């Protein structure tokens, strides 16, 4: 399908000034997204027709094609003034070789302003373009022939009134080769995608452009010093979230990939029933679809009056491949960001990190993101309906409160990171500036060694930075998997170049099932986010996280990291089985065989008389004691050299008159190993 869509948006960085038209083809769309005044567009319509300026070639210097969307219901082309003076567009025309559109009135673009032409205003609105737009059939444009961009490939050429080529964009199968474009065309664009110029680069080739989806956010980073509470999953992720839900009194906003945990769902339902305004944005097309457990959970949320919204494709258009973030905002003051989905398995069995941040400012920042991503006027956002899900009536009851438990708090410099807006650049920058250590803990890494991020890590190791790379082994343990392959390559590089670079997959001896974390520690900086290390997470998904700068917080998460790095962090559990009361001269069998270890036990050693000197080895020991009280100690060591000890108190009573007993020539008699062997045989052990 072909069609041309162009919109007008006029932006000045500071202060914001907009041009307008009094007639209906150009219309101001008030933003339903942002609540901060700096993001709200002036709703007062102004006249697009400015003061007429001399229309010569010099005045068009700096006028560029900014964005082209050729493969959607409402196609568009955006122009921008990248020059240092105002430009009058009268007489300027665009052509695709089959038709032309010409500005036939004086329309002024000041420095930094943009202008777009569209064929369908309604579609532009639903794509989230909230600035003014001019339709193709308006009186400000004169059309000749058929200007419609081919899905498979075409060219957009912009000429001055004197027929000088000002700019060009060539894509797909177009064979255009002339002044204004060098080299191969930009790749064919998928449906619903556009080509956007990289900043103000203009070298007349495909490298000036990147593929994107119209309507995506374009936010910048902010920063501030806030109070931060860290937590480790599965240790206390569920409890932290329930505490925040229970304490919320006004609003809860959540943006999630998946949710099905019964405890969290129930608490959200109760909060809604007691009057808290709860809105949840969920990925509407997760990998393998919405499963039965999640459908049931969404039905319960809907039944309790919670506003559930789904991000899903509309006619091939979807701003983000997946809403993969995991964050929540409570009462517009506390923001929770974590690496784990709110599903039972994740909260019970995954290793992940999370933080709670107290800050109205940060809550406003994430609220702006949430409001934009969940805006129901967008064509890719749908409100979940009760008839689409199994609805379970929720009883009005009060759950057991978690209580106001005191947790560790740290004062941190906090910076948000967002995909696809700027996460890659920010993470790359902080890694490139590492001074001492880089610790990476990821579910997987699907980046090649040629990727800029991994090159930055290798460069850091080569200049003396300590680098450790820990990856999951449960989903990616097979030989030849991406994780195994990367571990082998990094370790080979570390050994061959004699640099402090090591990588491994997490061992199976830990008390979690999946290393699902997306955590990074660089010196005193900690990254807690939803961002897997793959191109889609950086460039296509909506991901969210935080960079938290604090030596104390880095120490908190480093302790967890080094515990996970350890192949076997847990010592054996030691048990001594023996009679606690015997008579003098009676033999006692001491057994350590009920001791256990997840990796395997390598050694048993015994101190039978409490003198600090180990007397015997082995899992079974026989001994006889004179009358008295003795403390017997067993130390057990596992195959990774973790050790633990246990003691047992033995009371030896006077010699039984009826018993024959042993003749004790010393305070303690240890029975020779041959007797132990015979005893094992007798007892069938």
C-alpha positions as CSV (number, residue, x, y, z in Angstrom):
1,X,0.0,0.0,0.0
2,X,1.2,3.5,-0.8
3,X,0.4,6.9,0.5
4,X,2.1,10.0,1.7
5,X,1.7,11.3,5.2
6,X,3.4,14.5,6.4
7,X,3.0,16.4,9.7
8,X,4.1,19.8,10.8
9,X,5.8,20.2,14.2
10,X,7.7,23.4,15.0
11,X,10.0,23.2,17.9
12,X,12.5,25.6,19.4
13,X,14.7,24.3,22.1
14,X,14.2,27.3,24.4
15,X,11.9,29.0,24.6
16,X,9.3,26.9,22.7
17,X,7.6,28.8,19.8
18,X,5.2,27.3,17.3
19,X,3.9,28.3,14.0
20,X,0.3,27.6,13.0
21,X,-2.4,28.0,10.5
22,X,-5.9,29.3,11.0
23,X,-7.5,26.8,8.7
24,X,-8.6,23.2,9.4
25,X,-6.0,21.3,7.4
26,X,-3.4,22.3,10.0
27,X,-4.4,21.6,13.6
28,X,-2.8,21.7,17.0
29,X,-3.0,18.5,18.9
30,X,-2.9,19.1,22.6
31,X,-0.6,16.5,24.3
32,X,-2.4,14.0,26.4
33,X,0.9,12.7,27.6
34,X,3.0,14.9,29.8
35,X,1.9,16.8,32.9
36,X,5.0,19.0,33.1
37,X,4.7,22.4,31.6
38,X,7.9,22.1,29.7
39,X,6.4,19.3,27.6
40,X,2.9,20.8,27.1
41,X,2.5,22.4,23.7
42,X,0.8,25.7,23.4
43,X,-2.8,25.1,22.4
44,X,-3.3,28.5,20.9
45,X,-3.3,28.3,17.2
46,X,-1.0,30.7,15.4
47,X,-0.5,31.6,11.7
48,X,1.9,29.4,9.7
49,X,2.4,32.2,7.2
50,X,5.4,34.3,8.3
51,X,7.1,37.3,7.1
52,X,8.1,36.8,3.5
53,X,11.9,36.5,3.0
54,X,14.0,36.6,-0.1
55,X,13.6,33.1,-1.7
56,X,17.1,32.4,-3.2
57,X,19.4,29.5,-3.0
58,X,21.3,30.9,0.0
59,X,18.1,30.9,2.1
60,X,17.7,27.2,1.7
61,X,21.1,26.3,3.1
62,X,20.5,24.0,6.1
63,X,17.1,22.8,4.9
64,X,17.1,19.0,5.2
65,X,14.8,16.0,5.0
66,X,14.5,14.8,8.6
67,X,12.3,11.7,8.5
68,X,10.5,9.5,5.9
69,X,7.8,7.0,6.6
70,X,6.9,5.2,3.3
71,X,5.2,2.0,4.4
72,X,2.1,2.8,6.4
73,X,-1.5,4.0,6.1
74,X,-0.5,7.6,6.7
75,X,2.9,8.1,5.1
76,X,4.8,11.2,5.8
77,X,8.0,13.2,5.1
78,X,9.5,15.7,7.7
79,X,11.7,18.7,6.9
80,X,13.9,20.5,9.3
81,X,15.8,23.8,9.3
82,X,19.3,23.0,10.3
83,X,20.6,26.3,9.3
84,X,21.3,29.6,11.1
85,X,18.6,31.7,9.7
86,X,14.9,31.5,8.8
87,X,13.9,29.8,5.6
88,X,10.9,30.6,3.4
89,X,9.5,27.3,1.9
90,X,7.5,29.0,-0.9
91,X,8.5,27.4,-4.2
92,X,10.4,24.5,-2.6
93,X,9.2,21.2,-4.0
94,X,9.5,17.4,-3.3
95,X,9.4,14.7,-5.9
96,X,9.6,10.9,-6.1
97,X,10.1,10.9,-9.8
98,X,6.4,10.3,-10.4
99,X,4.8,13.3,-8.8
100,X,5.6,16.6,-7.0
101,X,4.3,18.6,-4.1
102,X,5.2,22.3,-4.0
103,X,4.8,24.9,-1.3
104,X,2.8,27.6,-3.0
105,X,2.6,30.1,-0.1
106,X,5.1,31.8,2.2
107,X,5.8,29.4,5.1
108,X,8.6,30.3,7.4
109,X,10.8,27.8,9.3
110,X,13.0,29.4,11.9
111,X,16.3,27.8,13.0
112,X,15.7,24.4,14.6
113,X,12.1,24.1,13.5
114,X,10.6,21.1,11.7
115,X,7.7,20.7,9.2
116,X,5.9,17.6,8.0
117,X,3.2,16.9,5.4
118,X,0.7,14.1,6.0
119,X,-2.1,12.5,4.1
120,X,-4.2,11.5,7.1
121,X,-4.4,13.7,10.2
122,X,-6.3,11.1,12.3
123,X,-3.6,8.5,11.8
124,X,-0.9,10.9,12.7
125,X,-2.7,11.7,16.0
126,X,-2.9,8.0,16.8
127,X,0.8,7.6,16.2
128,X,1.3,10.1,19.0
129,X,2.5,13.0,16.9
130,X,1.2,15.8,19.1
131,X,2.5,18.8,17.2
132,X,0.8,20.5,14.3
133,X,0.4,18.8,11.0
134,X,-0.4,19.9,7.5
135,X,-2.4,17.6,5.2
136,X,-1.4,16.9,1.6
137,X,-4.6,18.4,0.2
138,X,-4.2,21.7,2.1
139,X,-4.1,25.1,0.3
140,X,-0.4,25.5,1.2
141,X,0.6,22.6,-1.1
142,X,0.3,22.2,-4.9
143,X,0.3,18.6,-6.1
144,X,1.2,17.4,-9.6
145,X,1.2,13.8,-10.7
146,X,1.1,11.0,-8.0
147,X,3.5,11.5,-5.2
148,X,3.3,8.2,-3.3
149,X,6.3,6.4,-1.9
150,X,6.7,2.7,-2.8
151,X,7.0,0.2,0.0
152,X,9.8,-1.7,-1.6
153,X,11.9,1.3,-2.4
154,X,11.8,4.9,-3.8
155,X,13.5,8.2,-3.5
156,X,12.5,11.6,-2.0
157,X,14.3,14.6,-3.7
158,X,13.9,18.2,-2.4
159,X,14.6,21.1,-4.8
160,X,14.8,24.8,-4.4
161,X,12.6,27.2,-6.5
162,X,15.7,27.5,-8.7
163,X,15.7,23.7,-9.3
164,X,18.8,23.2,-7.2
165,X,18.8,19.8,-5.4
166,X,18.8,20.6,-1.6
167,X,18.6,17.1,-0.2
168,X,17.8,13.5,-1.0
169,X,16.7,10.2,0.6
170,X,17.0,6.9,-1.2
171,X,15.9,3.5,0.1
172,X,15.0,0.0,-0.8
173,X,15.2,-1.1,-4.4
174,X,15.5,2.4,-5.8
175,X,18.2,2.7,-8.5
176,X,18.6,6.4,-8.1
177,X,22.2,7.5,-8.6
178,X,22.9,11.2,-9.0
179,X,23.9,14.3,-7.2
180,X,22.6,14.4,-3.6
181,X,23.1,10.7,-2.8
182,X,26.2,8.5,-2.5
183,X,26.5,4.8,-2.4
184,X,23.9,2.1,-1.7
185,X,20.3,3.0,-0.8
186,X,19.1,2.9,2.8
187,X,17.6,-0.6,3.5
188,X,13.9,-1.3,2.9
189,X,11.8,-0.2,5.8
190,X,9.4,-2.5,7.5
191,X,5.8,-1.6,7.7
192,X,5.1,1.0,10.4
193,X,8.8,2.0,10.4
194,X,10.5,5.2,9.3
195,X,14.0,6.4,8.5
196,X,15.2,9.2,10.8
197,X,18.2,11.3,10.3
198,X,21.0,10.8,12.9
199,X,21.1,14.3,14.4
200,X,22.2,16.8,11.8
201,X,24.6,14.6,10.0
202,X,24.4,15.2,6.2
203,X,27.0,13.3,4.1
204,X,24.4,12.3,1.5
205,X,24.6,8.6,2.2
206,X,22.7,5.8,4.1
207,X,25.0,6.2,7.2
208,X,23.2,9.5,7.9
209,X,20.0,7.6,8.7
210,X,18.6,5.0,11.2
211,X,15.4,3.0,11.2
212,X,12.9,3.8,13.9
213,X,9.2,3.7,14.6
214,X,7.3,7.0,14.5
215,X,5.8,8.0,17.8
216,X,8.6,6.6,20.0
217,X,9.7,8.8,22.9
218,X,12.8,10.9,22.6
219,X,13.6,11.7,26.2
220,X,17.0,12.7,27.7
221,X,18.6,11.7,30.9
222,X,18.1,13.5,34.2
223,X,19.8,13.1,37.5
224,X,19.4,13.8,41.2
225,X,20.5,12.7,44.7
226,X,17.9,10.5,46.2
227,X,17.4,7.9,49.0
228,X,17.7,4.4,47.6
229,X,16.7,1.0,49.2
230,X,18.3,-1.9,47.4
231,X,17.0,-5.5,47.5
232,X,18.0,-8.9,46.1
233,X,15.6,-11.4,44.4
234,X,14.5,-14.0,45.3
235,X,15.4,-13.0,48.9
236,X,12.8,-10.3,49.3
237,X,11.4,-9.0,46.0
238,X,7.8,-10.0,46.6
239,X,7.8,-8.6,50.1
240,X,9.2,-5.3,49.0
241,X,6.5,-4.9,46.3
242,X,3.7,-6.0,48.7
243,X,4.9,-3.4,51.3
244,X,4.7,-0.6,48.7
245,X,1.3,-1.7,47.4
246,X,-0.1,-1.9,51.0
247,X,1.2,1.5,51.9
248,X,-0.1,3.2,48.8
249,X,-3.1,5.5,49.4
250,X,-3.6,7.3,46.1
251,X,-2.1,5.9,42.9
252,X,-0.2,2.9,41.6
253,X,1.3,2.9,38.1
254,X,3.0,-0.3,36.8
255,X,4.6,-1.0,33.4
256,X,5.4,-4.8,33.1
257,X,6.2,-7.5,30.6
258,X,4.3,-10.1,32.6
259,X,2.3,-10.5,35.8
260,X,0.8,-13.6,37.4
261,X,2.0,-13.8,41.0
262,X,-1.1,-14.5,43.1
263,X,0.1,-12.6,46.2
264,X,0.9,-9.4,44.3
265,X,-2.2,-9.7,42.1
266,X,-4.3,-10.1,45.3
267,X,-2.7,-7.1,47.0
268,X,-3.3,-4.9,43.9
269,X,-6.9,-6.0,43.8
270,X,-7.3,-5.1,47.5
271,X,-5.7,-1.7,47.0
272,X,-8.1,-0.9,44.2
273,X,-11.1,-2.0,46.3
274,X,-10.0,0.4,49.1
275,X,-9.9,3.3,46.7
276,X,-6.4,3.4,45.3
277,X,-6.3,4.4,41.6
278,X,-4.3,1.5,39.9
279,X,-3.3,1.5,36.2
280,X,-1.2,-1.3,34.8
281,X,0.4,-1.4,31.3
282,X,1.3,-5.0,30.2
283,X,2.9,-6.3,27.1
284,X,0.0,-7.6,24.9
285,X,2.1,-9.9,22.7
286,X,4.8,-11.5,24.8
287,X,6.8,-14.4,23.5
288,X,4.5,-17.4,23.3
289,X,1.5,-15.2,24.0
290,X,-0.4,-14.4,27.2
291,X,-0.5,-17.8,29.1
292,X,-3.4,-19.1,31.2
293,X,-2.0,-18.0,34.5
294,X,-1.6,-14.4,33.3
295,X,-5.0,-14.4,31.7
296,X,-6.5,-15.4,35.0
297,X,-4.5,-12.7,36.8
298,X,-5.6,-10.0,34.4
299,X,-9.2,-11.1,34.8
300,X,-8.8,-10.7,38.6
301,X,-7.3,-7.3,38.2
302,X,-10.1,-6.2,35.9
303,X,-12.8,-7.6,38.3
304,X,-11.4,-5.4,41.0
305,X,-11.7,-2.2,38.9
306,X,-8.1,-1.9,37.9
307,X,-7.4,-0.2,34.6
308,X,-5.4,-2.7,32.6
309,X,-3.9,-1.6,29.3
310,X,-2.1,-3.7,26.6
311,X,0.5,-2.6,24.1
312,X,0.0,-4.6,20.9
313,X,0.4,-4.2,17.2
314,X,-2.2,-2.3,15.1
315,X,-2.1,-2.9,11.4
316,X,1.7,-3.6,11.6
317,X,2.4,-0.6,13.8
318,X,3.8,-0.9,17.3
319,X,6.2,1.6,18.9
320,X,8.2,-1.0,20.7
321,X,8.9,-4.6,19.9
322,X,8.0,-5.4,23.6
323,X,7.2,-3.5,26.7
324,X,9.9,-5.3,28.6
325,X,10.4,-2.9,31.5
326,X,9.6,-3.7,35.1
327,X,8.8,-0.6,37.1
328,X,6.1,0.8,39.4
329,X,5.4,4.2,40.8
330,X,3.6,4.5,44.2
331,X,1.7,7.6,45.2
332,X,3.8,9.7,42.9
333,X,6.7,9.5,45.3
334,X,8.4,6.1,45.4
335,X,9.7,4.4,42.2
336,X,10.5,0.7,42.1
337,X,12.8,-0.6,39.3
338,X,13.7,-4.2,39.1
339,X,15.1,-6.9,36.7
340,X,12.3,-9.5,37.3
341,X,8.9,-10.0,35.9
342,X,6.1,-10.2,38.5
343,X,5.5,-13.9,38.0
344,X,5.7,-16.5,40.7
345,X,8.7,-18.4,39.2
346,X,10.7,-15.2,38.8
347,X,10.1,-14.0,42.3
348,X,10.7,-17.4,43.9
349,X,13.6,-18.8,41.8
350,X,15.4,-16.1,39.8
351,X,18.4,-14.1,40.8
352,X,17.6,-10.4,40.2
353,X,18.2,-7.0,41.6
354,X,15.8,-4.2,42.5
355,X,15.7,-0.8,44.1
356,X,13.2,1.6,45.6
357,X,13.8,5.3,45.2
358,X,12.2,8.1,47.2
359,X,11.8,11.1,45.0
360,X,8.9,13.1,43.6
361,X,11.2,14.2,40.8
362,X,12.1,10.7,39.7
363,X,8.5,9.6,40.1
364,X,7.4,12.4,37.7
365,X,10.0,11.4,35.2
366,X,8.8,7.8,35.1
367,X,5.2,8.9,35.2
368,X,5.8,10.8,32.0
369,X,7.1,7.7,30.4
370,X,4.2,5.7,31.7
371,X,1.6,8.2,30.5
372,X,3.1,8.3,27.0
373,X,3.5,4.5,26.7
374,X,0.0,3.8,28.0
375,X,-1.8,6.6,26.2
376,X,-5.2,5.2,25.0
377,X,-5.2,7.6,22.0
378,X,-2.3,5.7,20.6
379,X,-3.2,3.1,18.0
380,X,-1.0,0.5,19.6
381,X,-2.6,0.8,23.1
382,X,-5.8,-1.1,24.0
383,X,-7.7,-1.1,27.2
384,X,-8.2,-4.7,28.4
385,X,-11.9,-5.6,28.6
386,X,-13.6,-8.0,31.0
387,X,-15.1,-10.0,28.2
388,X,-11.6,-10.8,26.8
389,X,-10.4,-12.4,30.0
390,X,-11.7,-14.8,32.6
391,X,-13.1,-12.5,35.3
392,X,-13.0,-13.7,38.9
393,X,-15.0,-11.7,41.5
394,X,-12.6,-10.4,44.2
395,X,-13.9,-10.4,47.7
396,X,-13.3,-7.2,49.7
397,X,-10.9,-8.4,52.3
398,X,-7.7,-7.2,53.9
399,X,-4.5,-9.2,53.5
400,X,-1.9,-9.7,56.2
401,X,0.2,-6.5,56.2
402,X,3.9,-6.9,55.7
403,X,4.6,-4.1,58.1
404,X,7.0,-1.1,58.0
405,X,10.2,-3.0,58.1
406,X,13.4,-1.0,58.2
407,X,15.8,-1.6,55.3
408,X,19.2,-0.3,54.3
409,X,19.1,3.1,52.7
410,X,21.8,4.8,50.7
411,X,22.1,8.3,49.4
412,X,22.9,8.0,45.7
413,X,23.2,10.0,42.5
414,X,20.4,8.5,40.4
415,X,20.2,8.6,36.6
416,X,17.4,6.8,34.6
417,X,18.3,4.8,31.5
418,X,15.7,4.1,28.8
419,X,15.6,2.0,25.7
420,X,15.5,2.7,22.9
421,X,16.1,6.4,23.8
422,X,19.6,6.5,25.2
423,X,20.4,3.3,27.2
424,X,23.2,2.0,24.9
425,X,25.0,5.3,24.7
426,X,24.9,5.9,28.5
427,X,26.0,2.4,29.4
428,X,28.8,2.5,26.8
429,X,30.0,5.8,28.2
430,X,30.1,4.7,31.8
431,X,32.0,1.4,30.9
432,X,34.4,3.4,28.7
433,X,35.3,5.6,31.8
434,X,35.8,2.7,34.2
435,X,38.7,3.1,36.6
436,X,39.0,-0.1,38.6
437,X,36.4,-2.8,38.1
438,X,33.6,-3.9,35.9
439,X,31.3,-6.7,37.2
440,X,28.6,-7.9,34.7
441,X,25.8,-10.3,35.7
442,X,23.4,-11.1,32.8
443,X,20.9,-13.7,31.7
444,X,22.6,-13.8,28.3
445,X,24.7,-11.7,26.0
446,X,23.8,-11.9,22.4
447,X,26.4,-9.2,21.3
448,X,29.4,-10.1,19.1
449,X,32.9,-9.1,20.1
450,X,32.7,-6.5,17.3
451,X,29.8,-4.7,19.1
452,X,30.8,-1.4,20.6
453,X,29.8,-2.3,24.1
454,X,31.9,-5.5,24.2
455,X,34.8,-3.6,22.6
456,X,34.6,-1.0,25.4
457,X,34.8,-3.9,27.9
458,X,37.8,-5.4,26.2
459,X,39.5,-2.1,26.0
460,X,38.9,-1.5,29.7
461,X,40.5,-4.9,30.5
462,X,43.5,-4.1,28.3
463,X,44.1,-0.8,30.2
464,X,44.2,-2.7,33.5
465,X,40.6,-2.7,34.6
466,X,39.4,-5.9,36.5
467,X,36.6,-7.4,34.4
468,X,34.3,-10.3,35.4
469,X,31.4,-11.5,33.2
470,X,28.9,-13.9,34.8
471,X,26.1,-15.5,32.6
472,X,23.2,-17.8,33.2
473,X,23.7,-21.5,32.7
474,X,20.1,-22.9,32.9
475,X,18.8,-21.8,29.6
476,X,22.1,-21.4,27.8
477,X,24.2,-24.2,29.1
478,X,24.4,-26.3,26.0
479,X,27.8,-26.5,24.3
480,X,27.8,-24.1,21.4
481,X,25.2,-21.8,23.0
482,X,25.7,-18.0,22.9
483,X,26.7,-17.9,26.6
484,X,29.1,-20.8,26.4
485,X,30.6,-19.5,23.2
486,X,31.1,-16.0,24.7
487,X,32.6,-17.4,27.9
488,X,35.2,-19.4,26.0
489,X,36.1,-16.4,23.8
490,X,36.5,-14.0,26.7
491,X,38.6,-16.4,28.7
492,X,40.8,-17.1,25.7
493,X,41.4,-13.4,25.2
494,X,42.1,-12.9,28.9
495,X,44.7,-15.7,28.9
496,X,46.4,-14.9,25.6
497,X,46.7,-11.2,26.3
498,X,47.5,-11.7,30.0
499,X,44.8,-9.3,31.1
500,X,42.5,-9.4,34.2
501,X,39.4,-10.7,32.2
502,X,37.5,-13.7,33.3
503,X,34.0,-15.1,32.3
504,X,32.0,-18.0,33.5
505,X,28.4,-19.3,33.6
506,X,26.9,-19.5,37.0
507,X,27.2,-22.8,38.8
508,X,24.2,-25.0,39.6
509,X,25.1,-25.0,43.3
510,X,23.3,-21.8,44.1
511,X,19.9,-21.5,45.8
512,X,18.3,-19.9,42.7
513,X,17.3,-21.6,39.4
514,X,17.9,-18.9,36.8
515,X,20.4,-16.0,36.7
516,X,17.9,-13.6,35.2
517,X,19.6,-10.5,36.4
518,X,20.7,-7.6,34.1
519,X,23.0,-6.0,36.6
520,X,26.3,-4.2,36.1
521,X,28.8,-2.7,38.6
522,X,31.3,-0.2,37.3
523,X,33.5,1.2,40.1
524,X,31.0,3.0,42.4
525,X,28.2,2.9,39.8
526,X,25.4,0.2,39.8
527,X,23.0,-0.5,36.9
528,X,19.7,-2.0,37.9
529,X,17.5,-2.5,34.8
530,X,15.4,-4.8,32.6
531,X,17.9,-4.6,29.7
532,X,19.2,-7.9,28.4
533,X,22.4,-7.5,26.4
534,X,21.1,-7.9,22.9
535,X,20.4,-5.4,20.1
536,X,16.6,-5.6,20.4
537,X,16.8,-4.6,24.1
538,X,18.9,-1.6,23.3
539,X,17.2,-0.5,20.1
540,X,13.7,-1.9,19.8
541,X,12.2,-2.6,23.2
542,X,10.8,-0.3,25.9
543,X,13.3,-1.0,28.7
544,X,13.9,1.0,31.9
545,X,16.5,1.1,34.6
546,X,18.6,3.2,36.8
547,X,22.3,4.1,37.2
548,X,23.0,4.5,40.9
549,X,26.3,6.1,42.0
550,X,27.4,5.3,45.6
551,X,30.3,3.5,47.0
552,X,28.2,2.0,49.8
553,X,25.5,0.8,47.4
554,X,28.1,-0.7,45.1
555,X,29.5,-2.6,48.0
556,X,26.0,-3.9,48.8
557,X,25.5,-5.3,45.3
558,X,29.1,-6.4,45.0
559,X,28.7,-8.8,47.9
560,X,25.8,-10.4,46.1
561,X,27.8,-10.5,42.9
562,X,30.8,-12.2,44.3
563,X,28.6,-14.7,46.1
564,X,27.0,-15.6,42.7
565,X,30.5,-15.7,41.1
566,X,31.6,-18.3,43.6
567,X,31.1,-21.8,42.1
568,X,29.9,-23.1,45.4
569,X,29.2,-20.4,48.0
570,X,27.6,-22.7,50.6
571,X,29.5,-24.8,53.2
572,X,28.4,-28.3,54.1
573,X,25.7,-29.0,56.7
574,X,27.3,-31.0,59.4
575,X,25.5,-33.6,61.5
576,X,27.0,-36.0,64.2
577,X,25.1,-39.2,65.0
578,X,26.2,-40.9,68.2
579,X,25.0,-42.0,71.6
580,X,25.1,-39.1,74.0
581,X,25.2,-41.2,77.2
582,X,27.4,-44.3,77.6
583,X,29.3,-46.1,80.4
584,X,33.0,-46.1,80.8
585,X,34.7,-48.6,78.5
586,X,31.8,-48.9,76.1
587,X,32.6,-48.2,72.4
588,X,30.8,-45.3,70.7
589,X,30.2,-45.2,67.0
590,X,30.5,-41.6,65.7
591,X,28.9,-41.1,62.2
592,X,29.1,-38.0,60.0
593,X,27.3,-39.6,57.2
594,X,24.1,-37.5,57.6
595,X,26.2,-34.5,56.8
596,X,25.4,-33.0,53.3
597,X,26.7,-30.6,50.7
598,X,25.3,-29.5,47.4
599,X,28.7,-30.1,45.6
600,X,30.0,-33.1,47.5
601,X,32.0,-33.8,50.6
602,X,35.8,-34.4,50.3
603,X,36.9,-34.8,53.9
604,X,35.7,-35.6,57.5
605,X,38.1,-34.9,60.4
606,X,37.4,-35.4,64.1
607,X,38.7,-33.9,67.4
608,X,37.5,-36.5,69.9
609,X,38.9,-35.1,73.1
610,X,38.4,-31.4,72.6
611,X,42.1,-30.5,72.7
612,X,42.1,-28.7,69.4
613,X,44.0,-31.5,67.6
614,X,42.3,-33.6,65.1
615,X,42.6,-37.3,65.9
616,X,40.8,-39.2,63.2
617,X,39.5,-39.0,59.6
618,X,36.6,-40.6,57.9
619,X,32.8,-40.5,58.0
620,X,32.8,-43.2,60.8
621,X,34.9,-43.3,63.9
622,X,34.8,-45.7,66.9
623,X,36.1,-44.6,70.3
624,X,35.9,-45.5,74.0
625,X,36.2,-42.9,76.8
626,X,37.0,-42.8,80.6
627,X,34.4,-41.4,82.9
628,X,33.6,-37.7,82.2
629,X,32.0,-35.3,79.8
630,X,33.6,-34.8,76.3
631,X,32.9,-32.4,73.5
632,X,33.5,-34.1,70.1
633,X,34.0,-31.9,67.1
634,X,33.6,-32.9,63.4
635,X,34.8,-30.6,60.6
636,X,33.5,-31.4,57.1
637,X,35.0,-29.9,53.9
638,X,33.5,-30.0,50.4
639,X,35.1,-30.3,47.1
640,X,35.4,-26.5,46.7
641,X,37.1,-26.2,50.1
642,X,34.1,-24.8,52.0
643,X,34.1,-26.2,55.5
644,X,31.7,-26.3,58.5
645,X,31.9,-27.8,62.0
646,X,29.5,-29.4,64.5
647,X,29.9,-30.6,68.0
648,X,28.3,-33.2,70.2
649,X,28.6,-33.6,74.0
650,X,29.1,-37.1,75.3
651,X,28.5,-38.0,78.9
652,X,30.4,-41.1,80.0
653,X,29.0,-42.7,83.2
654,X,30.9,-44.9,85.7
655,X,31.6,-48.4,84.5
656,X,28.6,-50.6,84.6
657,X,28.9,-53.3,87.3
658,X,27.3,-55.9,85.0
659,X,29.2,-54.8,81.9
660,X,32.6,-56.2,81.0
661,X,33.9,-53.0,79.2
662,X,37.3,-52.2,77.9
663,X,40.4,-51.8,80.0
664,X,41.3,-48.2,79.5
665,X,45.1,-47.7,79.4
666,X,44.7,-44.1,78.3
667,X,42.0,-41.4,78.6
668,X,40.7,-42.3,75.1
669,X,41.0,-45.4,72.9
670,X,40.5,-45.0,69.2
671,X,39.6,-48.3,67.5
672,X,41.9,-49.2,64.6
673,X,40.5,-48.8,61.1
674,X,40.4,-52.6,60.7
675,X,37.8,-52.8,63.4
676,X,35.8,-50.0,61.8
677,X,35.8,-51.9,58.6
678,X,34.6,-55.0,60.3
679,X,31.9,-53.0,62.1
680,X,30.7,-51.6,58.7
681,X,30.4,-55.1,57.4
682,X,28.5,-56.3,60.4
683,X,26.1,-53.4,60.3
684,X,25.8,-53.6,56.5
685,X,26.6,-50.0,55.9
